[in-house]
Every structure is written in C-alpha cells, then in structure tokens.
Amino acid sequence: MGEQPRSGFPIDETSTTPVGGFPGMGSTAAPAPAVTGAGPAAPAAATKATTPAPPKLPPSTPPALEPRSTRVATSRRKSGDSWWERVRFEVTDAVTSGSLSERLIRASSAVEAPITTGRRIVVLGTAGGVATTTVAAMLAKLLGSIRQEPVIAIDATDHSGNLMRYLGASQVAPLAKLMHQFRTEPVRTLPDAVKNAAACGSQVFAAGRADVPALADQPLGLQEWTDVSSTFSRFMAVTIVDGGASPLSRHAAALLETAHAVVLVAPPGNPEAVKLASIQESLNNTFPDVQQVTAVVRSRQSHDAAVRDGVLPYDRHLASGSSLQLSRLGSRTRIAATELTGKALMAANRA
C-alpha cells in the first residue's frame, strides 16, 4: 500500500477541492456583474451568460485491481501471532515480571557477542520439508539485523531451493557465476566479494543455485566450495549455508569440511528424535570438530504457550511461504529464533 498523507485523505493535484473534500469548502463562483439598461430580461440573460456550465464528468469506472500475483503475495503476509496469542503473550510476560522480554534481551546479547571473523554455519535437515531453508533464512536475517555486520547466505543444496525468495533477494544471483568470479578475478574488497551476490537488506547478501538442476548424486566439489567459503570468510562476519535435507550425503560432507557449526533441523516426535540422535552420532564420528546445534520446528499450532529451548513454535508468517520479515514473526518465534541464532553463533565461535 502506498504512503497516505497525514490527514488520511488522498491528494489529487488536479482537483480544486481542498484536501479532505468537506462540504462547503469548495471554491465559490464570483457574483455576476450588474447589467444596466437592458430591460427586464437583461438580468436573466446576463446571469445565464456569466454562470459557468457545470463540468461534464467522465463516466465512473471501477477501480483498477492489482495484479493477482501482487494481491496473493500481500494476502499471504500474515502476522506470526493471532490477536489471542498476542494477548496471551503480553499477559504471560506481565505475570512473570517481564521474564519473556528479558529472555529476548539476553538472546540478542548472545547474538551480539564478539566472535572470530569468518564463522561458517551449515544448516541441514533430517528430512525434506522440515523448514531447513526457513531456519537458514532466519539465522541470516537475525544476524544481519542485530549485529549490523555483513552476512552472506548461500543456497548450496543439491537442487534449486527457496532461500533467495525467503530472504527477499533483489536480483538473481547464481552461485555458479559467483564461483567463476572467484576463480578468475581478484577479490580484494567487500564490493568485489558481493559483486555477483544479491542484496537482501540489513547487510545480508545471498547467492543461490537456481541455475543448477537437481543432481542428488553429484555433490558440490570440495575444492571449489573450499575456495568460495574461504573467500567469503575474509569479508563476512558469518556465512550461513543451506545444505538441504541430506545430512549424511557426500554433498553435505563437502559443506561440513569447512564448517565451524552445523544446525540440524528436525520435526517433533519420538521417531524423529531417534533419527536425529543417529544422525548426530554419525556426524560426530565423521566431523568431531564441527559443533552441533539442534532446532525442532513445529509445523502445527500448539496450545503450549511456553518458549522451549531449541524448539521453534508454529508461526503463521513462516507457514505462509512469503519472504521473511522479522517484524511479522510471532513473539514466541522471535525469542526462540534469536536464542537459536545466539547458540549457533557461540558454537561456531568455539570451533
């Protein structure tokens, strides 16, 4: 929606009616001049001659509708909390003497803590559709908005992903083009490093594999990934990598070779917890130096109002599939996501 004037009324520069259009505030025609010596019919003729004819108004037309894609995208931008959830959060925060607000402050402080430059965090899912890309986008957005340092988010999945769309990328930024630049051109400054990346606001940049077909059996080359990740680490405080939903594949192994921490995303439930424990043990044996952090993402609404450690609650804004806007996240989601970001950053800093 475009910006409205402060009075709340639309401004029409071609209209003579004052802003607001209240009755009685329009321009008034000047009185007709007196006519002498014209007989009884002269005043009427003079009045008729000097009174302007009412303007012919064009036929009314229905207002133009927005393109359907725009209307659908706007309707999907829901707030993460319903009105009832917002009231419940405020009441809970008040009853507990602001404990939830204090929790968000502590989580933000952890995200702002000093780190060694060039931390690399890989996000992997235990299965498809568990919100791996959503978590990667949230990490990048929160790091960029809280730390105010350059952050790069890379869609390094073995297929075309949605990371660029979730981040609201301003342009197409193929990862293959970026890798080719690093191999053939010198990279001496930050503008050089992000020349072929997309700007996503708040010092967040992104590159994706939209140009790469789905080739699950052909992993990303270890050497080329080492080159690109090490180059970004010279200019970026943190590199967030969306590694997809194959944590034990050769593709994921190439990403983890240069990672400082890995965030494993899983759905709730006992069977999934068993699978998650098995993956954690396998990764720990293969990559003992990579710190592990777990994120359980709920895909359905729960009546549980508690903010649990390592659990991202269901959020209507995230479920809409639109570009991520931190201001639209639910209150509990914002706390849980900020805590997860701080925990992942601290884990990467220990490596």
Secondary structure, DSSP 8 states (H G I E B T S, - for coil): -----TTSS---TT--S-TT--TT-S----------SS-TTHHHHHHHHHS----------------HHHHHHHHH---SS-HHHHHHHHHHHHHTTSHHHHHHHHHHHHHHS---S-EEEEEEESSTTSSHHHHHHHHHHHHHHHH-S-EEEEE--SS--SHHHHTT-SS--BHHHHHHHHHHS---SHHHHTTTSEE-STTEEEEB-TTS---TTS---HHHHHHHHHHHHTT-SEEEEE--S-TTSHHHHHHHTT-SEEEEEE-SSHHHHHHHHHHHHHHHHH-TTSEEEEEEE--S--S-----TTEE---HHHHTTS---GGGS-HHHHHHHHHHHHHHHHHHHH-
